[in-house]
Amino acid sequence: MAELIYNTCLNYLVLALSFFMLLSDSSSSANAASVQYNVVSLGAKADGKTDSSKAFLSAWALACGSTSAATVYVPQGRFLVQSASFNGPCKNSAITVRIDGTLVAPSDYNMNGNVGNWIVFRQVTGVSVFGGTLDGQGTGLWACKLSGKSCPTGATNLEISNSQNILVSGLSSLNSQMFHIVINACQNVKMQGVKVSASGTSPNTDGIHIGASTGVTILNSKIGTGDDCVSIGPGSNNLWIENVACGPGHGISIGSLGKDQQEDGVKNVTVKTVTFTGTQNGVRIKSWARPSNSFARNILFQHAIMNNVQNPIIIDQNYCPNSGCPNQASGVRVSDVTYQDIHGTSATEVAVKFDCSSEYPCTGITMQDVKLSYRNQVATASCAHAGGTASGMEQPSSCL
């Protein structure tokens, strides 16, 4: 009997050792198959002065052309990059871009102010970006625009376009000339631990803009800028935004929608556990007052804290930031929007404003446990062409 137990144990031990050796071999093979391309080894200079664009593009070309998993590595230091387009399709779907340093745009905004994007990934699959800072050096262009002079449009710090299965983790975007991060025509994008930083007066510097994309998640991020912290454009659906701190900025906005008569809508959006501090808006839906077949539906705003926010809850279907407003009825249909557990302080007396379309009134608005005050008093609510229900705590009193 003892011999039987001994032999059985011995067999299990041999089996376990074999399995461990198999795992070790597999791990070694995987590590051996993964290759790394250091931009410094390819000619990049960490002096913040020498244009290292070619070295970055060379590293990308090697990683993209690899048939096995590959890493582009950016060590510590400041690297001047005039502009860079990292284009696919690639021969593998496991490219890591690991950044320990800072990429710096040219200080002369005329050098890349009309290129549209400073750093862009196009038609890629399975790319992960970890760490690093993108310094757009946009202050000069902001000053030009604010002075009323004729200036370049400006470049987006980072655009990800026509791509899928993308991860951006721990990236910082600083002082972009225009939008900080744009996700355009993508599927399955996850952004986590992202930090966006720019002056509250910087023009058109949206933090993260999502357009025509499906399955985008934004988690655990801090955004302070001169425009929307997060903006959601036409054709976007199945979005999840959670644990985001916004301020300064214009809030988290769906829209603007309805600028075009034929336009895709926005649906299935969850925004939860968010904090707004000193922002122009909190949670906002905005559309132009003109005919359109666009829509915004199945939207949830949940667990939001407002700290001295000018418009904590707003639907604005007469959106027009400048002159030449269309002054018609918005064709955008807004429906099934839920506001749940929203607390804090308003910087204006009207804390809840639903200014909906006279032709297509908002429907299915649900307010649950909303408590907003103005100067230690109960704030007010304003409704035009809005229908729905309110329950639980109601401060201000519902106007639905």
N, C-alpha and C positions, 0 to 999 in steps of 0.2 A: 504493500500500500504506500509506504514511504517513498519507494522507488518510483511509483506511478506519479505521485505528487511532484517529486523532484524533476522527473522528465517533462511533466506538463509545464512546470514553472520555467524550465530551461527553454522549452519550445516558445513560450510567450516572450521570454527575454530575447531570444534570437529574432523573433518576429518584430519586436519593438525596435531593436537595434537596426534591423534592415529598413524599417519604415523611416527611422531617424536619418539613416544614411541616404535614403531616397530623397527625403526632404532637403537635406544638405546639398545633395547633387543638384536638385531642381533649383534651389536658391542660388547656388554658385553659377549655374547655367544662366539664370535670369540676370544676375549681376554682371556676368561676363558679356551677356548680350546687350546690356544697357550701356550706351556710350555718352560721354559728356564733352561738350564743346565750350571752352572758356573764351569769352570775347577778347580777353587780354592776350591770350596765346595767338589770337588771329589778328592782332594789331591795334586793339582798342587802347586808348590812353586815359587813365583815371585822373586827368588834370582839370577837367571841366572846360578845357579850351580847344583841344584837338578834336576835329570832327571824327567820331568813331562809327559813323553810320555804316560804312563798308564792312567793318569787322562784325557788327551786329547782323547785317544781312548775310554775311558769309557763314556765321554760326547757324543762322536759321536754315540756310540752304543745305548745310550738312545734316542738321537734325531732321529736316523735312524729307531729305533724300534717303535717310537711313531706313532699312527694312525692319529694324528692331527699335525698341524704346530708346529715346534719346533725350538729353538734357542740354539746354542752353544755360550757361552759368555766367552771371554778372557779379564779380566780386565787389568788395567795398570800394568806395571812391565815387567821384562825380564824372559822368561820361557825357560829353556833348554829342547829341544826336540831332542832326538837322531834320530828318524825317525818316521813317522806316515803315515799309509795308511788308508784313510777313504773310505771304500768300500760300495757299494750298491749291489743290489737294496735295496731301503728303503721302509718302509710302508707308507710314505707320500712324496709328491712332493713339499714341502714348508719348506726346512731347511735353516735357516739363520745362518751364522757363523759371529759373530760380534766381531772384535778384536780391543781393545783399547790399547793393549800392544805390545810387541815384542817377536816373537819366535826366539830362538837362536840355531843354529846348534852347534855340538861339535867343539871345537877349534882344536882337533886332527883329521885331515882329514882321518886318517886310520880307524876311527870309522864308517864313512858312505861314504867313498870315492868310494866304489865299489857297493853300493846298487842301483845305477841308479837314484833314486829319493829320496829327503829328505821328502817333503810333497807331497802326491798324493791323488787325488780323482778319484775313479774308478767306472764306471757303476752307476752314480747317475743322478737324474733328478730333476730339479727345485731347485738347490742349489745356494744361494747368499752369497758372501763373502764381508764384508764391513770393510774397514779400516785396520789398523795394519801394522806391518813391519816384513818381513822375513829376518833375518840376517844369511846368509850362512857361514860367517866367512871363506871365500875362499882364503884369501891372502896367507896362508901357502902353499896351494896346487899350486897356481899360481907360487909361487917362486920355488917350486920343479920342476914343468914342465919347467919353463924358464931356469933352471940350467942344463937341459938335463938328469937329473936322472930318474930312473924308479919310476913312481908314479902311484897312483890309477887314474882311469879315471875321477872321480869326480861325484858329485850328482847334479841333477837339483833342484833348490829351490822349485818349485811348478809345478807339472804336473796334468793336467785334462785330463782323458782318457776315451774313450768310454762312453761319457756322453752327456746330452742334456739339453737345457734351463738353461744355467748357466750365472750368473752375478758376475763379480768381479769389485768392485768399491772402489777407494781410497786406494788400497793396494800398499805398497812400498816393493821392493825387493832389498836387499843390498848384494853385495859381494858374489854372488853365486859361488860355486865351478865350475860348468859348466853352462849350459843354465839357465836363470833365470825363465822363465815361458814357459811351453810347453803345447800346445793344440793339442791333438792327437785323431783322429777318433771321433770327436765330431760334434754335430749339434746345431746351435743356441746358440752361446756364445757371450756375450757382455762384453768387458773390457773397463772401463772408469776411468779417473783420476788415472791411474797407473803410478808409478814412479819407474824406474829401475836405479840403480846406482852401477857402478864398474869402476875400473881403465881402461883407454884406452889401457893399455898393458895386461890386463887380458885375457888369452887364452880361446877361445871357450865359451865365456860367452854371447851368443846371448840373446837379451832382451826378445823378445816374438817370439817363433817359432810355426808356424802353420803347421800341417801335416795331410793329409787325412781327412780334416774337411770341413764342409759346413755351410755357414751362420755365419761367425765370423766377429764381429765389434770391432774395436779398436778406442776409442775416447779420445781426451783431455788428452794425456799422454806425459810424458817426459822421454826419454830413453838415458842414457849415459853408454857405456860399451866398452868391448874390441873386440867385433865381431859385427855381424849384429844387428842393433836396432830391426828390424823385419825381420824374414826370413820365406819364404813361401815354403813349401816342396811339394812333389808329392801328387796328389789326393785332392788338396784343391781348392775350388771354391766358388763363391758368397761371396767375402770378401770385407769389407768396412773399410778403414783406413783413419781417418780424424783428423786434428788438433794434429799432433804429432811432437814434437821437438826431433831431433836426434843429438847426439854428446856428447862426442866422440863416435866413432863406425865405422862400415863398411857400413852404409847406410841401406836402405830398399831394400831387395833382394828377387826376385823370383828365387828359386833354392837354392842349385844347383840341376839341373835336369839332367837326363840321366846317372846317375851312374849305373843303371841297364838297361838291354836290354828291359825287360818287365816292364813298369812303367807307372802309371797313370800320367796325365798331370795336368796343372793348368789353370783355366779359370775364366772369370768374376771377375776381381779384380779392385777395385777403390782405388787409393791413392791420397788424395787431402788435400790441405792446410797443407803442411808439411814444416818444416824448418830443414836444415842440417847445422851444424856448425863444421868446422874442421874435417870432416869425410873423410874416405878413399874413399867412394863412395857416390853418392846421390841415384838416382833410378837405380836399376841394375837388369838385367836378366842374369843368369849364368847357363851354362850347360857344361858337360864334353864332350870332343872330342872323342866320341865312339858311336857305333850303339845303338839306342834306339827308342822305339815307343812313347816316351813322347812328350809333347807339352806345349806351353804357348800361350794362345790366349785370345783376348778380354780384353786387359789391358789398363787402363786409369791412367796416371800420370798427375795430374792437380794442378795448383796453388802451385808451389814449390819454395822456396827460398834457394839458395845455398850461403853459407858463407865460402869462402876459402876451397872448396871441391876438392879433387884430381881428381876424375872422376865423374863429376856431372850427366852425362847421359851415361850409358854404357850397351851394350849387349855384353857379353863375352861368346862365344860358344867354347872357348878353355880354359875353366876354369881348373886350376890345381894348387892348393896352395902349393904343395910339390913336391918332386921328383917322378919319376916313372909315368910320364904323358903318357896317351894312344896315343896321337899324331895321331888321326884318324879324320875323319869327323864326327861332331856331328849329330846324328839322330833326335835330338829334333827340332820340327817344331815351329818356332816363327812367329806369325802372328797377325795382327790387334792390334797393340800397338800404343797408342796415347800419345803424350807429348804436353801438353797445358798450356801456361802461366807459363813458367819456367824461372826464372831470378836469377841473382847473379854473384858470382865470382868463378872462377876455380883456384885451386892451381897449375895446370899444363896447358901447352899450348893447349893440346887437350882436349877440354871440352865435346865434343860429340864423342863417339866411338861406332860404330856398327861393331863388329867383328863376323860376322854370319857364319853359316855352309856353306862350299863349296858344299855340296851335297844337302842340303835343305835350300836355302837362305831365309832370313827373308823377309816377304811380308806384305804389308798393314801397313807400318810404317807411321804415320802422325805426322808432327811437326807443331805446331801452336803457334806463338808468343813466341819464345825462344830467350832470350837475356842473353848471358853469356860472361863475360870478363875475361881476364888474365892480371894481373898487369896493369890495366887501359887501356889495348888494347883489340881489338877484338880477341877472342880465335879462334881455328881452330876445324874442324870436320874431322873425319876419318871414311870411310865406306869400308867394304869388304863384298860382297855378300848380300847387303841390298837394298830393293826396297820400295819406298813409295813416299809421297808428302810432300811439305812444303808450308806454307802460313803465311801471316802476318809478324811480325818481324822475321828476320832470322839472328841472330848473335850467333855463327858463321854462315857463309853461308852454306847452306845445301849441303851435299855430296850425298844425295839420288839420 
